[in-house]
């Protein structure tokens, strides 16, 4: 491709995508503020430059040729990206404002989100925050959230955009009082004989998987003494000596430091729990959401990007 060809690389692309999306030359002319003849000339010049027919034309309709379909798919994305680039420039000069609705697991919010929310409120006083601290699996779009923070060992496939903001390990724990009263399980299989506290938001809350560095994985089916949808309540019951539980490090961090919990099965590889910020689309992301995500990432030393 010559330098002259490169300077014309995007010529006619916007008009072409507008014609396809509008369904006719006349509709595209109205949408762009040009005449029908101008639209027709631009499409002819584009086809001449790329060397293939892109559109089949009749007096009443247009349709894409196979080559035109392939070209349109790529052009459409390039036009979207160009609009996004322009939107970013505009947003960089816009102060976040309005209402920002966020869903977050209670325990993670209590342990890691407080200083983030406080700093956000200081930086962006024109934003009103609505925090839904809840361990339930909300529907971001249907429930009207701008942003959802979700902790999981396996993120489900989704069309939503996911950015990893934190990672930690999950541990099987019991209180010294429980071990004194009921004994300590030495292997995962021993859990069948013990009182277990299970997290009901999981698909299979009573099936606990353990990985070993040298041996095969072990899946144990436990009998829940308590089935609960709140990690904070699970921790409270473990501390009260009522059972054994698997909990993320961000839930039990303080209790571990204070030696109120005993970690079981140290020879097994602990499950990794990732925390994600989830939002509908990168396209036209509002300043209030973008700034909150940037602040979380800035505040979490273990944060990584993931898509």
C-alpha positions in Angstrom: 0.0 0.0 0.0 1.4 3.4 -1.0 1.5 6.4 1.2 -1.3 8.0 -0.8 -3.4 4.9 -0.3 -2.9 5.1 3.4 -4.1 8.7 3.6 -7.4 7.5 2.1 -7.7 4.4 4.2 -10.7 5.6 6.1 -12.3 7.7 3.3 -16.0 6.7 2.8 -16.0 4.3 5.8 -18.4 6.3 7.9 -20.7 6.9 5.0 -20.7 3.2 4.1 -21.6 2.1 7.6 -24.3 4.7 7.8 -25.8 3.5 4.5 -25.9 -0.1 5.7 -27.4 0.8 9.1 -29.9 3.2 7.5 -31.0 0.7 4.8 -30.9 3.1 1.9 -29.0 6.0 0.3 -31.8 8.5 1.0 -32.0 7.6 4.7 -28.2 7.8 5.0 -28.4 11.2 3.3 -30.9 12.5 5.8 -28.9 11.1 8.8 -25.7 12.7 7.7 -27.1 15.9 6.2 -25.8 15.2 2.7 -27.5 14.8 -0.6 -28.3 11.5 -2.2 -25.9 12.1 -5.0 -23.1 12.8 -2.5 -23.7 9.5 -0.7 -23.8 7.6 -4.0 -20.5 9.2 -5.2 -18.8 8.4 -1.9 -19.8 4.7 -2.1 -18.7 4.5 -5.7 -15.3 6.0 -4.8 -15.0 3.6 -1.9 -15.7 0.5 -4.1 -13.3 1.7 -6.7 -10.6 2.1 -4.1 -11.0 -1.3 -2.4 -11.5 -3.0 -5.8 -14.7 -4.9 -5.0 -18.5 -4.3 -5.1 -19.7 -3.8 -1.5 -23.4 -3.2 -2.1 -26.0 -4.7 -4.4 -28.3 -2.0 -5.5 -31.9 -2.0 -6.9 -34.2 0.9 -7.3 -35.9 0.0 -4.0 -33.3 -1.6 -1.8 -29.6 -2.3 -1.1 -27.9 -5.4 0.3 -24.4 -6.3 1.2 -22.3 -8.5 -1.0 -20.3 -11.2 0.8 -17.2 -9.0 0.5 -19.3 -6.0 1.7 -20.4 -7.9 4.8 -16.9 -8.8 5.8 -15.8 -5.2 5.2 -18.8 -3.8 7.1 -18.1 -5.9 10.2 -14.6 -4.5 10.5 -15.7 -0.9 9.6 -18.5 -0.9 12.1 -16.0 -1.7 14.9 -13.6 1.0 13.7 -16.3 3.6 13.7 -17.4 2.6 17.2 -13.8 2.8 18.4 -13.4 6.3 16.9 -16.5 7.4 18.7 -15.2 6.0 21.9 -11.9 7.8 21.5 -13.8 11.1 21.1 -16.0 10.3 24.1 -12.9 9.7 26.2 -11.6 13.1 25.3 -14.9 14.8 26.2 -15.2 12.8 29.4 -11.7 13.8 30.6 -13.1 17.3 31.0 -16.4 16.3 32.7 -16.6 16.0 36.4 -18.5 12.9 37.6 -22.0 13.6 38.8 -25.3 12.0 39.3 -26.2 8.7 41.2 -23.8 5.8 41.2 -25.4 2.4 42.2 -23.0 -0.3 43.3 -23.6 -3.9 44.5 -20.8 -5.5 46.6 -20.5 -8.5 49.0 -20.9 -7.3 52.6 -17.6 -8.7 53.9 -15.5 -7.3 51.1 -17.1 -3.9 51.5 -16.4 -3.9 55.2 -12.8 -5.0 54.9 -11.7 -3.2 51.7 -14.2 -0.7 50.4 -14.6 1.8 53.2 -11.5 3.9 52.4 -12.3 3.7 48.7 -15.8 5.0 49.2 -14.6 7.8 51.5 -11.9 9.0 49.1 -14.4 8.8 46.2 -16.8 11.0 48.1 -14.1 13.5 48.8 -12.9 13.7 45.2 -16.3 13.7 43.5 -18.8 15.6 45.7 -21.4 15.8 42.9 -21.9 12.0 42.9 -24.5 10.4 45.2 -23.6 6.8 46.0 -26.1 4.0 46.5 -24.3 1.0 48.0 -26.2 -2.3 48.1 -24.1 -4.5 50.4 -25.4 -8.0 49.8 -24.0 -11.4 49.1 -26.7 -12.3 46.6 -25.9 -12.7 42.9 -27.6 -9.6 41.4 -28.4 -9.0 37.8 -26.4 -5.9 36.9 -28.6 -4.7 34.0 -32.0 -5.9 35.2 -31.5 -4.6 38.8 -30.3 -1.2 37.6 -26.7 -1.3 38.9 -23.9 0.8 37.4 -21.2 -1.5 38.8 -21.1 -4.8 40.6 -18.3 -6.2 42.6 -18.2 -9.9 42.7 -16.0 -12.4 44.6 -15.7 -15.9 43.0 -13.3 -18.8 42.4 -14.7 -19.1 38.9 -16.2 -16.3 36.9 -19.2 -17.3 34.7 -19.0 -16.6 31.0 -20.7 -13.2 30.3 -20.9 -10.4 27.8 -20.3 -8.0 30.6 -16.9 -6.4 31.1 -14.9 -7.8 34.0 -11.8 -6.2 35.6 -9.9 -8.1 38.3 -9.3 -5.8 41.3 -8.2 -8.2 44.1 -7.1 -11.8 44.7 -6.8 -13.9 47.8 -6.9 -17.4 49.1 -9.8 -19.3 50.6 -9.2 -21.3 53.8 -11.0 -24.1 55.7 -11.1 -22.9 59.3 -12.4 -23.8 62.7 -12.2 -22.1 66.1 -10.1 -23.5 68.9 -13.3 -24.0 70.9 -14.8 -26.2 68.2 -11.6 -28.3 67.9 -11.5 -28.8 71.6 -15.2 -29.9 71.7 -15.3 -32.0 68.5 -11.7 -32.8 67.6 -9.7 -31.7 64.6 -10.3 -33.3 61.1 -6.9 -34.3 59.8 -8.0 -34.9 56.2 -10.8 -33.5 54.0 -12.5 -36.8 54.1 -12.9 -36.4 57.9 -15.3 -33.5 57.3 -18.1 -36.0 56.8 -18.0 -36.5 60.5 -18.1 -32.8 61.5 -20.5 -29.9 61.7 -20.0 -27.8 58.6 -21.2 -24.3 57.7 -21.9 -23.8 54.0 -22.4 -20.8 51.8 -25.8 -21.1 50.1 -25.1 -18.7 47.2 -22.9 -21.4 45.6 -24.4 -23.9 43.1 -23.2 -26.8 45.1 -22.6 -25.5 48.6 -22.1 -28.9 50.2 -19.4 -30.1 47.8 -15.9 -28.9 48.8 -13.0 -29.4 46.4 -9.4 -29.8 47.6 -6.3 -29.7 45.4 -3.0 -31.4 46.3 0.4 -30.4 44.9 1.3 -34.1 44.4 -1.9 -36.2 44.7 -5.2 -36.1 42.9 -7.9 -33.6 43.7 -10.4 -34.6 46.4 -14.1 -33.6 46.4 -15.8 -34.0 49.7 -19.6 -33.9 50.3 -20.3 -32.4 53.6 -23.5 -32.2 55.6 -24.4 -28.6 56.3 -25.1 -27.9 60.0 -25.9 -24.4 58.8 -26.6 -23.2 55.3 -26.2 -19.5 55.1 -26.1 -16.7 52.4 -23.9 -14.3 54.4 -20.2 -14.7 54.8 -20.3 -12.4 57.8 -22.8 -14.7 59.6 -20.7 -17.8 58.6 -17.7 -16.2 60.3 -19.7 -15.3 63.4 -20.8 -18.9 63.8 -17.3 -20.3 63.2 -16.0 -18.0 65.9 -18.8 -19.1 68.2 -17.5 -22.7 67.8 -20.6 -23.9 65.9 -18.8 -25.5 62.9 -16.1 -25.7 60.2 -16.3 -23.3 57.2 -14.4 -22.3 54.0 -14.0 -18.6 53.8 -12.0 -16.1 51.7 -9.1 -14.4 53.4 -10.7 -11.0 53.2 -13.5 -12.3 55.5 -11.2 -13.9 58.1 -8.1 -11.7 57.9 -8.5 -10.0 61.3 -9.6 -13.2 63.0 -6.5 -15.0 61.7 -4.2 -12.2 62.9 -5.9 -12.4 66.3 -5.4 -16.2 66.3 -9.1 -16.8 66.8 -9.2 -19.3 64.0 -7.2 -22.5 63.2 -6.5 -23.2 59.5 -7.1 -26.8 58.5 -5.4 -29.0 55.8 -2.2 -27.0 55.3 -0.8 -29.6 52.9 -3.5 -28.8 50.3 -3.4 -26.0 47.8 -5.8 -23.3 48.8 -8.5 -22.1 46.3 -7.9 -18.7 44.9 -10.8 -16.2 45.2 -10.8 -13.3 42.7 -12.7 -10.1 43.1 -14.0 -8.4 39.9 -15.5 -5.1 39.1 -18.2 -5.8 36.5 -20.0 -3.3 34.3 -22.0 -3.5 31.1 -19.7 -2.1 28.5 -16.5 -0.2 27.8 -18.3 1.8 25.3 -19.4 5.2 26.5 -18.5 4.3 30.1 -19.7 7.3 32.3 -17.1 9.3 34.2 -18.7 8.4 37.5 -18.2 4.7 36.9 -14.7 5.0 35.3 -13.4 7.1 38.2 -14.7 4.6 40.8 -13.1 1.7 39.0 -9.8 3.6 38.6 -9.9 4.5 42.4 -10.4 0.8 43.4 -7.5 -0.3 41.2 -5.4 2.4 42.6 -6.2 1.4 46.1 -5.7 -2.4 45.7 -2.0 -3.4 45.5 -2.9 -6.8 44.1 -5.2 -5.6 41.4 -4.9 -6.9 37.9 -6.7 -6.2 34.7 -8.8 -9.0 33.1 -11.3 -9.2 30.4 
